Amino acid sequence: MNKGFNIFIFLRVTIGGFFVLVSVDTLMGPFQNFLYVVQAYEIFPDIVEKGVAFIVPWVEFFLGVFLVIGLWTRNALKGLLVLVTGLIGVVSSAIIRGLPLDDCGCFGELFSVSLKGTLLIDIALFVFVGLMLVNLAKTSLLSLDQYYQKTE
């Protein structure tokens, strides 16, 4: 067994932790704050905005937790790929339409990032999540998936 540094484990835990941290900040804040962020992008019909504002932080939270502990890693990575693709679309749309947003609003109170900065972060996340999915065997080392696979 190679005892060297495994970049895929590092990426799995770091990116999973990032999504947990961001989602917890959103979930702990007032619902109206994130609803305002969703509304500012002018993407969804009024009737859908509340659902999106409620569901997205929970999806981020659970996908992040699953990634950190390595449970259902393949599905968590696929879910994150879909989520990040959606975020890239929403942020790109806001940039193209010239929406007057100084901050993406996606990181809650943690830190402020411009739309272009957010797009770069989302693209990097897309690439890293894709690389982890392609290298699933290396990504799943030291995970609950690996543990349960050995005990079957």
MODELLER restraints for C-alpha pairs under 7 A, 6 or more apart:
rsr = mdl.restraints
at = mdl.atoms
rsr.add(forms.Gaussian(group=physical.xy_distance, feature=features.Distance(at['CA:8:A'], at['CA:132:A']), mean=6.16, stdev=0.5))
rsr.add(forms.Gaussian(group=physical.xy_distance, feature=features.Distance(at['CA:8:A'], at['CA:138:A']), mean=6.13, stdev=0.5))
rsr.add(forms.Gaussian(group=physical.xy_distance, feature=features.Distance(at['CA:8:A'], at['CA:139:A']), mean=4.72, stdev=0.5))
rsr.add(forms.Gaussian(group=physical.xy_distance, feature=features.Distance(at['CA:9:A'], at['CA:139:A']), mean=5.26, stdev=0.5))
rsr.add(forms.Gaussian(group=physical.xy_distance, feature=features.Distance(at['CA:9:A'], at['CA:141:A']), mean=6.76, stdev=0.5))
rsr.add(forms.Gaussian(group=physical.xy_distance, feature=features.Distance(at['CA:12:A'], at['CA:67:A']), mean=5.89, stdev=0.5))
rsr.add(forms.Gaussian(group=physical.xy_distance, feature=features.Distance(at['CA:12:A'], at['CA:68:A']), mean=6.19, stdev=0.5))
rsr.add(forms.Gaussian(group=physical.xy_distance, feature=features.Distance(at['CA:12:A'], at['CA:139:A']), mean=6.62, stdev=0.5))
rsr.add(forms.Gaussian(group=physical.xy_distance, feature=features.Distance(at['CA:13:A'], at['CA:67:A']), mean=6.50, stdev=0.5))
rsr.add(forms.Gaussian(group=physical.xy_distance, feature=features.Distance(at['CA:13:A'], at['CA:68:A']), mean=4.48, stdev=0.5))
rsr.add(forms.Gaussian(group=physical.xy_distance, feature=features.Distance(at['CA:16:A'], at['CA:64:A']), mean=3.88, stdev=0.5))
rsr.add(forms.Gaussian(group=physical.xy_distance, feature=features.Distance(at['CA:16:A'], at['CA:65:A']), mean=6.19, stdev=0.5))
rsr.add(forms.Gaussian(group=physical.xy_distance, feature=features.Distance(at['CA:16:A'], at['CA:67:A']), mean=4.99, stdev=0.5))
rsr.add(forms.Gaussian(group=physical.xy_distance, feature=features.Distance(at['CA:16:A'], at['CA:68:A']), mean=4.99, stdev=0.5))
rsr.add(forms.Gaussian(group=physical.xy_distance, feature=features.Distance(at['CA:17:A'], at['CA:64:A']), mean=6.03, stdev=0.5))
rsr.add(forms.Gaussian(group=physical.xy_distance, feature=features.Distance(at['CA:17:A'], at['CA:68:A']), mean=6.30, stdev=0.5))
rsr.add(forms.Gaussian(group=physical.xy_distance, feature=features.Distance(at['CA:19:A'], at['CA:60:A']), mean=5.60, stdev=0.5))
rsr.add(forms.Gaussian(group=physical.xy_distance, feature=features.Distance(at['CA:19:A'], at['CA:61:A']), mean=6.15, stdev=0.5))
rsr.add(forms.Gaussian(group=physical.xy_distance, feature=features.Distance(at['CA:19:A'], at['CA:64:A']), mean=5.04, stdev=0.5))
rsr.add(forms.Gaussian(group=physical.xy_distance, feature=features.Distance(at['CA:20:A'], at['CA:60:A']), mean=6.65, stdev=0.5))
rsr.add(forms.Gaussian(group=physical.xy_distance, feature=features.Distance(at['CA:20:A'], at['CA:61:A']), mean=4.76, stdev=0.5))
rsr.add(forms.Gaussian(group=physical.xy_distance, feature=features.Distance(at['CA:20:A'], at['CA:64:A']), mean=5.08, stdev=0.5))
rsr.add(forms.Gaussian(group=physical.xy_distance, feature=features.Distance(at['CA:20:A'], at['CA:65:A']), mean=6.39, stdev=0.5))
rsr.add(forms.Gaussian(group=physical.xy_distance, feature=features.Distance(at['CA:22:A'], at['CA:107:A']), mean=5.58, stdev=0.5))
rsr.add(forms.Gaussian(group=physical.xy_distance, feature=features.Distance(at['CA:22:A'], at['CA:108:A']), mean=6.99, stdev=0.5))
rsr.add(forms.Gaussian(group=physical.xy_distance, feature=features.Distance(at['CA:23:A'], at['CA:57:A']), mean=4.89, stdev=0.5))
rsr.add(forms.Gaussian(group=physical.xy_distance, feature=features.Distance(at['CA:23:A'], at['CA:58:A']), mean=6.92, stdev=0.5))
rsr.add(forms.Gaussian(group=physical.xy_distance, feature=features.Distance(at['CA:23:A'], at['CA:60:A']), mean=5.87, stdev=0.5))
rsr.add(forms.Gaussian(group=physical.xy_distance, feature=features.Distance(at['CA:23:A'], at['CA:61:A']), mean=5.32, stdev=0.5))
rsr.add(forms.Gaussian(group=physical.xy_distance, feature=features.Distance(at['CA:24:A'], at['CA:61:A']), mean=6.95, stdev=0.5))
rsr.add(forms.Gaussian(group=physical.xy_distance, feature=features.Distance(at['CA:25:A'], at['CA:108:A']), mean=6.11, stdev=0.5))
rsr.add(forms.Gaussian(group=physical.xy_distance, feature=features.Distance(at['CA:26:A'], at['CA:34:A']), mean=6.79, stdev=0.5))
rsr.add(forms.Gaussian(group=physical.xy_distance, feature=features.Distance(at['CA:26:A'], at['CA:57:A']), mean=6.54, stdev=0.5))
rsr.add(forms.Gaussian(group=physical.xy_distance, feature=features.Distance(at['CA:26:A'], at['CA:108:A']), mean=5.55, stdev=0.5))
rsr.add(forms.Gaussian(group=physical.xy_distance, feature=features.Distance(at['CA:27:A'], at['CA:57:A']), mean=6.49, stdev=0.5))
rsr.add(forms.Gaussian(group=physical.xy_distance, feature=features.Distance(at['CA:34:A'], at['CA:53:A']), mean=6.00, stdev=0.5))
rsr.add(forms.Gaussian(group=physical.xy_distance, feature=features.Distance(at['CA:35:A'], at['CA:49:A']), mean=6.92, stdev=0.5))
rsr.add(forms.Gaussian(group=physical.xy_distance, feature=features.Distance(at['CA:35:A'], at['CA:50:A']), mean=6.34, stdev=0.5))
rsr.add(forms.Gaussian(group=physical.xy_distance, feature=features.Distance(at['CA:35:A'], at['CA:53:A']), mean=5.13, stdev=0.5))
rsr.add(forms.Gaussian(group=physical.xy_distance, feature=features.Distance(at['CA:37:A'], at['CA:105:A']), mean=5.73, stdev=0.5))
rsr.add(forms.Gaussian(group=physical.xy_distance, feature=features.Distance(at['CA:38:A'], at['CA:49:A']), mean=6.47, stdev=0.5))
rsr.add(forms.Gaussian(group=physical.xy_distance, feature=features.Distance(at['CA:38:A'], at['CA:53:A']), mean=6.33, stdev=0.5))
rsr.add(forms.Gaussian(group=physical.xy_distance, feature=features.Distance(at['CA:39:A'], at['CA:49:A']), mean=6.58, stdev=0.5))
rsr.add(forms.Gaussian(group=physical.xy_distance, feature=features.Distance(at['CA:41:A'], at['CA:94:A']), mean=6.23, stdev=0.5))
rsr.add(forms.Gaussian(group=physical.xy_distance, feature=features.Distance(at['CA:63:A'], at['CA:76:A']), mean=5.22, stdev=0.5))
rsr.add(forms.Gaussian(group=physical.xy_distance, feature=features.Distance(at['CA:63:A'], at['CA:80:A']), mean=6.82, stdev=0.5))
rsr.add(forms.Gaussian(group=physical.xy_distance, feature=features.Distance(at['CA:66:A'], at['CA:72:A']), mean=6.52, stdev=0.5))
rsr.add(forms.Gaussian(group=physical.xy_distance, feature=features.Distance(at['CA:66:A'], at['CA:73:A']), mean=6.57, stdev=0.5))
rsr.add(forms.Gaussian(group=physical.xy_distance, feature=features.Distance(at['CA:66:A'], at['CA:76:A']), mean=6.29, stdev=0.5))
rsr.add(forms.Gaussian(group=physical.xy_distance, feature=features.Distance(at['CA:67:A'], at['CA:73:A']), mean=5.78, stdev=0.5))
rsr.add(forms.Gaussian(group=physical.xy_distance, feature=features.Distance(at['CA:67:A'], at['CA:76:A']), mean=6.18, stdev=0.5))
rsr.add(forms.Gaussian(group=physical.xy_distance, feature=features.Distance(at['CA:69:A'], at['CA:143:A']), mean=5.85, stdev=0.5))
rsr.add(forms.Gaussian(group=physical.xy_distance, feature=features.Distance(at['CA:69:A'], at['CA:144:A']), mean=6.23, stdev=0.5))
rsr.add(forms.Gaussian(group=physical.xy_distance, feature=features.Distance(at['CA:70:A'], at['CA:140:A']), mean=6.32, stdev=0.5))
rsr.add(forms.Gaussian(group=physical.xy_distance, feature=features.Distance(at['CA:70:A'], at['CA:143:A']), mean=4.25, stdev=0.5))
rsr.add(forms.Gaussian(group=physical.xy_distance, feature=features.Distance(at['CA:70:A'], at['CA:144:A']), mean=5.18, stdev=0.5))
rsr.add(forms.Gaussian(group=physical.xy_distance, feature=features.Distance(at['CA:70:A'], at['CA:145:A']), mean=5.90, stdev=0.5))
rsr.add(forms.Gaussian(group=physical.xy_distance, feature=features.Distance(at['CA:71:A'], at['CA:143:A']), mean=6.73, stdev=0.5))
rsr.add(forms.Gaussian(group=physical.xy_distance, feature=features.Distance(at['CA:71:A'], at['CA:144:A']), mean=5.22, stdev=0.5))
rsr.add(forms.Gaussian(group=physical.xy_distance, feature=features.Distance(at['CA:71:A'], at['CA:145:A']), mean=5.28, stdev=0.5))
rsr.add(forms.Gaussian(group=physical.xy_distance, feature=features.Distance(at['CA:72:A'], at['CA:145:A']), mean=6.44, stdev=0.5))
rsr.add(forms.Gaussian(group=physical.xy_distance, feature=features.Distance(at['CA:73:A'], at['CA:140:A']), mean=6.85, stdev=0.5))
rsr.add(forms.Gaussian(group=physical.xy_distance, feature=features.Distance(at['CA:74:A'], at['CA:133:A']), mean=6.59, stdev=0.5))
rsr.add(forms.Gaussian(group=physical.xy_distance, feature=features.Distance(at['CA:77:A'], at['CA:129:A']), mean=6.18, stdev=0.5))
rsr.add(forms.Gaussian(group=physical.xy_distance, feature=features.Distance(at['CA:77:A'], at['CA:133:A']), mean=6.29, stdev=0.5))
rsr.add(forms.Gaussian(group=physical.xy_distance, feature=features.Distance(at['CA:81:A'], at['CA:126:A']), mean=6.14, stdev=0.5))
rsr.add(forms.Gaussian(group=physical.xy_distance, feature=features.Distance(at['CA:81:A'], at['CA:129:A']), mean=6.44, stdev=0.5))
rsr.add(forms.Gaussian(group=physical.xy_distance, feature=features.Distance(at['CA:84:A'], at['CA:122:A']), mean=6.12, stdev=0.5))
rsr.add(forms.Gaussian(group=physical.xy_distance, feature=features.Distance(at['CA:84:A'], at['CA:126:A']), mean=6.12, stdev=0.5))
rsr.add(forms.Gaussian(group=physical.xy_distance, feature=features.Distance(at['CA:87:A'], at['CA:122:A']), mean=6.98, stdev=0.5))
rsr.add(forms.Gaussian(group=physical.xy_distance, feature=features.Distance(at['CA:88:A'], at['CA:119:A']), mean=6.10, stdev=0.5))
rsr.add(forms.Gaussian(group=physical.xy_distance, feature=features.Distance(at['CA:88:A'], at['CA:122:A']), mean=6.02, stdev=0.5))
rsr.add(forms.Gaussian(group=physical.xy_distance, feature=features.Distance(at['CA:88:A'], at['CA:123:A']), mean=6.99, stdev=0.5))
rsr.add(forms.Gaussian(group=physical.xy_distance, feature=features.Distance(at['CA:91:A'], at['CA:115:A']), mean=6.46, stdev=0.5))
rsr.add(forms.Gaussian(group=physical.xy_distance, feature=features.Distance(at['CA:91:A'], at['CA:119:A']), mean=6.30, stdev=0.5))
rsr.add(forms.Gaussian(group=physical.xy_distance, feature=features.Distance(at['CA:95:A'], at['CA:115:A']), mean=6.90, stdev=0.5))
rsr.add(forms.Gaussian(group=physical.xy_distance, feature=features.Distance(at['CA:102:A'], at['CA:114:A']), mean=5.88, stdev=0.5))
rsr.add(forms.Gaussian(group=physical.xy_distance, feature=features.Distance(at['CA:103:A'], at['CA:112:A']), mean=5.83, stdev=0.5))
rsr.add(forms.Gaussian(group=physical.xy_distance, feature=features.Distance(at['CA:103:A'], at['CA:113:A']), mean=5.37, stdev=0.5))
rsr.add(forms.Gaussian(group=physical.xy_distance, feature=features.Distance(at['CA:103:A'], at['CA:114:A']), mean=4.74, stdev=0.5))
rsr.add(forms.Gaussian(group=physical.xy_distance, feature=features.Distance(at['CA:103:A'], at['CA:115:A']), mean=6.20, stdev=0.5))
rsr.add(forms.Gaussian(group=physical.xy_distance, feature=features.Distance(at['CA:104:A'], at['CA:113:A']), mean=6.09, stdev=0.5))
rsr.add(forms.Gaussian(group=physical.xy_distance, feature=features.Distance(at['CA:104:A'], at['CA:114:A']), mean=5.89, stdev=0.5))
rsr.add(forms.Gaussian(group=physical.xy_distance, feature=features.Distance(at['CA:104:A'], at['CA:115:A']), mean=5.30, stdev=0.5))
rsr.add(forms.Gaussian(group=physical.xy_distance, feature=features.Distance(at['CA:104:A'], at['CA:118:A']), mean=6.71, stdev=0.5))
rsr.add(forms.Gaussian(group=physical.xy_distance, feature=features.Distance(at['CA:132:A'], at['CA:139:A']), mean=5.74, stdev=0.5))
rsr.add(forms.Gaussian(group=physical.xy_distance, feature=features.Distance(at['CA:140:A'], at['CA:146:A']), mean=6.23, stdev=0.5))
